[in-house]
Amino acid sequence: MAMPLRQTIRVASYLFEQKMVRRREKFPLIVELEPLFACNLKCEGCGKIQHPAGVLKQRMPVAQAVGAVLESGAPMVSIAGGEPLMHPQIDEIVRQLVAKKKFVFLCTNALLLRKKIDKFTPSPYFAFTVHIDGMRERHDESVAKEGTFDEAVAAIKEAQRRGFRVTTNSTFFNTDTPQTIIEVMNFLNDDLKVDEMMLSPAYAYEKAPDQEHFLGVSQTRELFKKAFDHGNRRKWRLNHSPLFLDFLEGKADFPCTAWAIPNYSLFGWQRPCYLMADGYVPTYKDLIEKTDWDKYGRGKDARCDNCMAHCGYEPTAVLATMGSLKESIRAARETVASNRAK
């Protein structure tokens, strides 16, 4: 796990306070903030751009975006969309959240990154998270636009040159093989030397244009088990808990805790998660108290049966790590090792 030590300590302290001091059963770990749905790409696996034209023109006010995060109390924020760099005040949203010492990850396809980069300031509380879904051919095919991979790589190098932390997020489909995963992870880890990498099996997003290439549970486990072989897990600077990686390759299983990575968008707090829209509420408190969480999850809702997404299962793995001295020591060792390798 490649999370910086500052962030590791902050998150661990937050978790201890929520579980041991406040005795809270449900609380947010990271907020998925969507200040817009518009995007400059039409990825086959995304359903966000399927909203009506009027919705795609909307931009969330800065005060609303920042206020939602503060109301939740989460220590981390992932700003997505849509393409957040299309928001005219995205730099101000980031600035205010960083000023509150929230760890902010701005998720982007990087097409606008070099053009907009002067609006941002490097900070240990801020990182650009660039979507890289494979090497050149596979990535460009997944986002339906040639040249996107090369631009993303150029933008990553420019951000690194300017002193920004850069992480990546990669989604894999049933058209991927262990080798395609290994190739892109090695490239990001060894050639581009990004700070951290995230990976996830594609979820069968209801409104996504392509419904044929999502992974099932057994396919996911087999794919990642083979990709993680030969010590790759220990070599790659993956921004995941060891138990979540165990989960991906079938060595562990967990219930979903979608309430820990809630989604806040133009419509409000989405329930139960950013992948399923069963209604919206105005506050995080309402999300927790007015959602029937017991009816969601594998074996309870058919839409959940093939989901192994980070938003549902990473927080479960994190909480399981915190509850085990053995797993806490394991995670700490991997964090120290990853930071030494940078």
Phi, psi and omega in degrees: 000126189259015181300132179303150184299321179302315180291320179301314181295317181297314182293319179297319178295320179297314180298319179297317180297315182295315185278315189265325183269306182275346180056039180275137179276322182232131181200157183275142175260316177213137179266130172272102183261124179242093183280359175194162176251345182296149179213158177261012174228164177232072183293141185293333184263009184249140179250359185294322185281005178277358178293157178301157183304321180297322178290321181295340179275348184282147177229131181288131176298150182303312183300323179293316181297311181293318181299322179296317180296315181294322178298323181289325182086001183297143179279346184230151181224130172250112181267117184231214182173228012053184177253106186299335179290352174278347179284124185295342181241024183298325179296325179287323175300313179297314183301315182291323178291319177296321178299332176272007180060039169271141176278117189248128176243113180267108183278128186211151172277354172078002180296331180255001190297312181295328179288326186259355192297332180294344180283348187245158180236132177302142180202147174294349179263004185225142176212144168277132176247108186263132179281119176230108186257024179146179174288181195313303185296314182292320180295311181298326178292320183291331180259000176060039177203120179291146177090352182294319180299312182297320179293321179296317179296316179297320180293320177300314181296321179292319178296319177296319180300327181273001175093013178277148168285136180231126175240170179228159177226125183236130178251135184240144185243180180286356173275352178275160176232165175307323183291321179293326176293313181300318182298312183286324178294319176297320180296314181292320183284313190263323183270305179281334178056048176292160185292315181213156178229140173242148176222152184205142171287142180295137178263144183287075181298124188304321185261006180293140180300322182260112181253005188261347192240025176274151183273144170269175183298311182295321177296318180300312182298317180293319181297311184283331176301316180287324180292327182276356183295164176062032173079011182299321180304317182285334182280320185283142179276072184275132179270063179218152173289150178304325181290328176292322177293323172301318180299316182298325182260013172084013178274346179211158176223147184220159169281163179279138175233064184297336179297343182275341174232071184285159179249131174238123183228192177302336182269349184115201179279121186272136178237144005272343184204176184287350179265343180229128183249093177254030179121169183226150177228158187281338183228158177295325177301317177296321179302314182291314189275338185248017176248132178276084186295333184292344182269358181253156178120165181301131181089354180245319179232125185302330180293340183268350193300325182254011183276129171226034187287151180305320186296336181262328192246339176298314180297326176298318179294321179297315180294323177294325177296315181298328182277001181231122178298319180299313181288328177295318178294319178300313181295320180296318179297318180290327177295313179297316180298318181293319180292327177291329183283346184289000000 
